[in-house]
Amino acid sequence: QCKPPLKVKDLFMDIQDGKILMALLEVLSGQKLMHEYKSSTHRIFRLNNIAKALKFLEDSNVKLVSIDAAEIADGNSSLVLGLIWNIILFFQIKELTGNLNRNSSSSSLSSGPSGPESDTSHPSTPNVERNMSVTVKDQRKAIRALLIWVQRKTRKYGVAVQDFASSWRSGLAFLAVIKAIDSTLVDMKQALEKSARENLEDAFSIAQNKLGVPRLLEPEGKMFTS
């Protein structure tokens, strides 16, 4: 949405000079940041660009635990993803959960949002004048909203998703989400006869090859073996 538009080909590489990060925050917040960007191949300038973006987030009360400019400039994948998650949480999911509360007949998210499913796929940009802070309660509410969306997508295939940990180890939850998006991509009856390792491999391969979802997890990962 930038003018001129910017494209991200590799998040971990493209974020390292701070330009993409500053441009993203400018679009999301409506405030001007790009005028502070300094284009340079020298590390000190790249660090300075990222530091300005992080300072903007901190001033907006976005919690950045253990995330510093050097780690982002080095393309540390875990911290880059953590940073992007915090940005999503602050600028989109927090606003979305507020909309869900306002649109629901109940003040609780436990029964799910009352609006159409499309409401969760196009969250709006918040009014920067609210200067909302992200709290632990907000994070839990956001995660709860995501969990409700997953449950709504997967329950018709007989998959019970209770959390974002053990419920995913069989691979069935991933496959059910994919099937909810495109029913032709997954045969749940066949999946029930396969091992967890096979289902996870199928889910990650289908997501990457058919839906264009980058493969960030592996069946042998700690999430699935611990």
N, C-alpha and C positions, 0 to 999 in steps of 0.2 A: 504493500500500500504506500510505499515511499514514492516520492517524485524527485528524480527518476526511480523506478522500481529497483529493488535489490533482490538478488536470488541467493539462497543458501544451498550449496551443493554438499558441503560437509560441515556439519554444525561445529564439530570439535576443532576444525581447522579455521573455518571462516570467522569464528568468534574471537580469535586470538589477538586481533588488533583493535578490538573494541567498537569497530564501526557498526557491525550488524547489531550488537547489543544496544548501542546508543540509539540506533535507528528504530529498533523494536520498541524501546521504552518511549521514544518520542511519539510513535504512532499510538501506542496503548494509552499513554497519559495525556496526550494533547499538548504537552509542554515541549519547549524547544531545548534540544540537547546537542544536535549535530553541529551547531556552530562552535562547540568546544572540541570537536574531533580534530586531531592532528594526524595526517597521513604520514607514516614513516615506517621504515623497516627496522629502525632502532628499537630495541626492547624497552628502553626507558619511556619512549613516547607511547608505545603500545600499552605499557603498564599504566601510564597516566590516563589514557582514554578509558580503560577498564575501571580504574579507580574512581573516575568521575561518575561512571554509570552506577557503580556500587554505592557511591555516596548518595546519589539521587534516590536509590532504593531505600537506603537506611533513613534518609530524611523523610521518606514516605511511610516509615514505620514497617517496612518489609524486613522480617527477621532473616539474617544471613549468617547462620552459624557455621563457622569454620570455612567460609568461602572468602578467599582473598584474590587480589588481582593477579598475583604470580601464578596461582593454580589455573586460573582461566587462561592466562597468556600461554601456559604450557599445554593447554588442551587436556587437562585432567578430566577424563570422561565422567567419572562419578560426580565431581563437583560441578562440572558444566551442566549435567542433567539435574543436579540438585538446585542449581541457580535457576534454570528454566522452569522447574517445578514450582519454585517459590514465586516466580513471576506469573505463571499461570494461576496459581492459587490466589494471589493478590488481585490481579486485574480481571480474572474471568470467573473462576469457580466461586469465589466469595460473593461476587455480585449475583451469580447464578443461584446460589443457595438462598440468598435474600429474596430473589424473585420467586423461588419455589415456596418459600414461607408465605409470601404475600398472596400467591395464587392458590394456595392450598386452603381447604376448608378447615384444616386443623393446623395448629401452630407447630406441630411436630412433623419431622420428616419420616418418622417410622412407618407411616402408611404410604409413603411415596408421594410425588408431586401429582397434582390433579390435572395439570395441563397436558397437551399432546406430547408424544415422545420427542418430537422435533425441537421442543423447547430446550432440551439438554445438549443439542448439537450446535447451537449458535448462540453462545452466551454473549451478552452485550458488554460494551466497555463502560466502566463506572464513571460517574461524575468525579473528576479529580478534586473538586472542591470538598468532597466528603472526607478525603484524606484518611481512609479507613485503615486501621491497624490490623494485622493478621495475628490472631491469638491462637492458643492451643484449641480453644473451643471452636474457632472458625475452621481450623484444619480438620478436626474431627467431623464437623458438619459437612465439610466438602467431601471427605472420604466416604461418609455415610451416603451422600447423594450419589457418588459414583457407584457404591455398592448396590444401591437401590436400582440404578440403571442396569447394572449387570444382572441382578436377580430377575428383573423384568424381561430381559432379553433371553435368559437361559432357562427359566422355569418351565417353559412349554416343551422343552426337550428332556425333562426329567432330571436336570442337573441342579443340585442344591448348593448354592454358593453362600457360605456363611461369613467369609472373611477374605482378605487378600493374602493369605498364607497357605494353610493346609488344603483349602478348598480347590487349589489350582494344581496340586501335585499329580493328579491322575491324568491331567491333560484334557479332560472332558469339558471343563469350564471354558478353556480357550477355544476348543472346537465348537461348542455351543454358541459362543459369541460370534464366531466366524459364520456359522450356519444362519444365525439371525440376520446377518448382513447379506449373505448370498446363500440360499438354501441348496444350491447346486454344488457347492464346494465340499460339503461334508456329509458323510453317511454315519449317523450316530449309532445305528445298529452294529455296523462293522467296528466302530470305535469301542463299543462295549466288550468286544472279543479280543481287543489288543491290550498290550501292556502299557503302563504309564509312560515308559520311555518312548514307545512307538507313537503314542498319541501326542506327546509333546513335540516330537520331531515332525509329525504330520502338521500340527497346528502352526509351528513356526515357519515351516516351509511353505505352506499354503498362504499364510499371511504375507510372506515376503514376495512370493512368485505371483500370486493372484490379486492381492490387495495393495501391494506396494508398501507394506509395513516393514521397516528395517528390522533385521534380526538382532535384537539386543540381548536376548537370553538364549541359553543352551540347556538341553535336558539334563546335563551333568552339573548344572549350576547349584550353588548352595541352597537356593530357595526350594529346590525340588528333591534334594538328597539329605537335607538335615532333618 
